[in-house]
Amino acid sequence: MRWLAGAAALCAAVLGCAPTLPALRQSAWMPSDDRRSHLPDCSDLQPPAPAGSIGTPLVPGRGRALEEPRDLGIGPVRLVWTSTVGGVRLDWVAPSITEPPKLWLLRVADLGRCVVGTWSAAESGAQVIRHVFWNEGKLEIVLLGLGAPPRQRWMVLATDGTRLWSGLEDREGRPGALVAEQVELREEADRLRLVVLDGGQTAVLELTGSQFRPRP
């Protein structure tokens, strides 16, 4: 490093320049203490929570802004998968410890992420059976199997990138589930069907708008 010191001394003696570099402003190399100024605007997610909560509402819920998935405050997290729906990039995030199963759906923005919705279930052994994109990529449909065979509970999640809802509802309009030996998503021409196999019987539900309903 002696040549650096010598060069600085020579510069000061011959050219009359300062031997030290100009100080950098703190803001030029350190992030602002106000993290809120670096978070995305999630105010367009309407209606607010608990809408978008399937199962027991989780915290943080719909509309919460954060920089990274690790800022969920739930301990270690893992990225289950990413997708693009209606031109919106989404992260599906779960705790590294997966029992009981939980999912956070996050919308990715330039400044961070917004919580679009959450899903939770009491059963252990949840697994993603299949997820498909529908209506020219404007919808993502996720089929989940819960519990242990031979007869499992099956749930369907759906998102358009701005909200998360259940693709199966009971008569009161609450998120529902099917109990069956096997459930499959089948794409047939311009139809998306949910085929239910149980006890040697077959039933078919068809996606109509945002819900799977019995085929007429």
N, C-alpha and C positions, 0 to 999 in steps of 0.2 A: 504493500500500500504506500511505500515511500514515494513512488513516482507521482501519485496523486497529490501528496502534500507538497512536493516540489513544484508541480504544475500550478497549484493554487498560489504558492508564494511568488512564482515567476509572473503570473497573471497580475498579482497585486502590485508588484514592483515596476513592471514595464508598462502595463496598460492602465494601471490605476483602477482595475475592476475589483469587486468584492470577492474575497476568497471563499465565500459560502454561497450556497444556492438560496434563492428566495423561498421563504416559508410558504407551504401550501395551506390553504384554508382547510379547517377541520372538516367542513361539509364536503370537500372534494374527495375525501377518501374514507369517511366514516358515514354510515347510514344515519338518517335522522332518528332521534329518539322517539318521535311521534310515529309509531307504526301504522296508525290509522290512515295517515296520508299515503301509505303505500298499498292499501287494501282496495280490492275492487268494489264497485258500487253494486250491491245486491238488492237495492230497493225495488227493482222491477219484478222480483219474484212475489207475485200475488196470487192467491191470498197467503197471508203469513202462516207460520206454524200454529196449531198442529197439523194443518193441511200438509200433505206430503209425508206424513208419518204412517207407516204400515206396521201394525203391531204396537208394542209399547213405545211411546215417543222417546227418542234419544236426545241427549244433549252433547254437543251443540246441534240444534235443529235447523229447519228450513230458514234460509235467509242469512245465516251467519257467514261472515266474510273471514277468510284466513289466507295466509301466504302459502303454506304447504300442508299436505295431509297430516304431517306430524303435529301441526298446531291444533288438531282436533282435541287434544288434551285427554286422550284415552289410552295413553301409553304407546308402546311400539305398534306400528301399523304396517300393513302390507297392501300393495296395489293388486287387486284381484284381476282387473283388466281395464283397458281404455277403449273408448268407442267414439264415433262421431255421428251425431243424430241431428238431422236438420241443419247441418253446418256447424253445430256446436260440439266442441270436444268435451268429453266427460271422463271422469275418473271414478271407478267403483272401488271403494276402499273399505277394508275390514281390519279389526284388531288382529294382531299376530296371534293372540290367544283366541281361538274361534268359538269357544263354548261359553254361554249360548251364542248362537250365530247372530251377527249384526252386520249391516252394510250401510255405508254413507255414500250417497251419489253426489259428486262434486262437479260443478260446471267450471271449466278452466278458462280464465281470462288472462290478459296481459299482466295484470298486477297481482294475481293470486287465484283464489278459488271461492266459489259460493256453494253453500250446502243447498242442493235442490230438494233432497228428501232423504229419509232414513227408513230402514227395514230391520225388524228384529223378530225373533221367534223363540219360543220356549224349548222346542225340541233340539236335541243334539243331532249330529251327523248330517247337517245340511250340506247339499251339494248342488252346484249349477249343472243341470242336465243339458241345457241347450239355450243359446240366445240367438235370435234372428233379427234382421232388419226388414221393415215392411213399409209399404206405401212410399216407395222411392226413397228409402232411407230416412223418412220423417218419424218413424217409430222404431224403438228397440223393445223387443219382447223377450223376457227372461223366464225360463221354466226352472223351478226349484223343487227338489225332492227333500222331504224332511222326515227324520226318524229312520227306523230300520225296516227292511223288507220282512215279510212279503207284502204287507199292505202299508203304504206310506201316505203321508199327507203331502199334497202337491199344491204349490202356490205359483201364481204368475205375477211378475212385475212388469210394468210398462212405463216408458218415458218418451216424451217428445223433445227432451233437452231442457225444458223449462219447468217441468213438474214430474213427480213420480206418483203412480197410482197402482192399485191392484187390478189385474185383468179379470179377476173373478170376484163377484160380489154376491152377498146373500140377499134375501128379500127386503131387508131393511137398508140396503145400499152400503153395508159394511164390508170390508175386505173379507173374502171367503177362501175356502180351500176345498180340495177334493181328496177323498180317501179311497185309494184304489191300488191295485197291484202294479199297474204301469200307466203312465201318461206320456203321450208323444205330441210334439209339434210337427205338423205336416203342411208343407207348402204345395198346393195343388192349383196350378194355373193362376187365377187371380184371387184365390181364396187361401186364408190361413186358418187351419183347423187344429183343434185340440182333441186328440183321440184318446178316450179313456177305456182301458181294458181291465176288467175286474170280474172274477168268478165266472169266466167263460162268456161274459157279456161285453158288448162294445157300445159305447155311446160317443157321439160326436158333437162338439161345440164349435161354433164358428165365430171368428172375430167380426163383430159388427160395431163399427165406430171405434170405441175404446175398450169394449168388453167382449169376452167370450160368452156366447149364449147358445142354448140348445138349438140345433138346426131345425127349422120348421118342417 
